[in-house]
Amino acid sequence: MSWCKPTRWMSRWRALPAGFIVLALVGCGPLGPAAPRPDYVEHNEGWAVITQDFGGVEMVQVPPGCFLMGSQHGRRDEQPVHEVCFDRPFWIDRTEVTNAGFGSQGVFTGDDRPRENLTWFEARDFCAARGARLPTEAEWEYAARGPDSLYYPWGDRFVEDNLVFDGNFNNETAPVGSRPAGVSWVGALDMSGNVWEWVSSLYRPYPYRAGDGREASDDAASPRVFRGGLGSYIDYGTSAATRFQAPPDSRDWFRGFRCARDADG
């Protein structure tokens, strides 16, 4: 994750309060004439969905690019809004891991429902056994929002029919992918709604910097982040920028996960 491109975001920045933007410059190289430039995707609509089967699991490719991580409309831990860039593609599961895919039933039974009620350790180990990993917090949000930095996977306006959330879910999960209109720009489903999703990252303040220790895999006690807006009890609570945290050994009926993997892995 590197190569910041600050001038790309001026039109979006003008809508934000002065002093809100912090560039994520860690790992960024000079962008002079001699500097190699990754092949960034500039806008969501500039990307055509690519899918691939990995051992019976459909994953979608997330291309190199930049986005604005966080939200000026969200809670304090979603600020400051800052630019994060990826210079390599990666893959992410098209859907949340299901009961069938996990090999056992969760609280809500049915092979095509998301597997929930798992600890962070169980989610991490399952992905590793697949030759994959949990996505980082930044990867997850980029796959949901894209270079256009949309508030929701489908756009900037809340659309109730595009997700399963606490306003329509009747206190149970739904089959994965049951709201296809809520698909993200890379083809990932249920990035907002159905269940929250564990990610690899430790819960730390923004701006996100992958090298500051928040991706430490050997910390077995500190809270880990989960994403995937499910609750409407806070403003923009169902947006793709919303982040929460929990002890890694905790379980929740409405928290599942999906896996990611490097493009060259």
Secondary structure, 3 states (H helix, E strand, C coil): CCCCCHHHHHHHHCCCCCCCCEECCCCCCCCCCCCCCCCCCCCHHHCCCCEEEECCEEEEEECCEEEEECCCCCCHHHCCCEEEEECCCEEEECCCCEHHHHCCCCCCCCCCCECCCCCHHHHHHHHHHCCCECCCHHHHHHHHHCCCCCCECCECCCCHHHCCCCCCCCCCCCCCCCCHHHCCCCCCCCCCCCCEEEEEEECCCCCCCHHHCCCCCCCCCCCEEEECCCCCCCCCCCCCCCEEEECCCCCCCCEEECCEEECCC
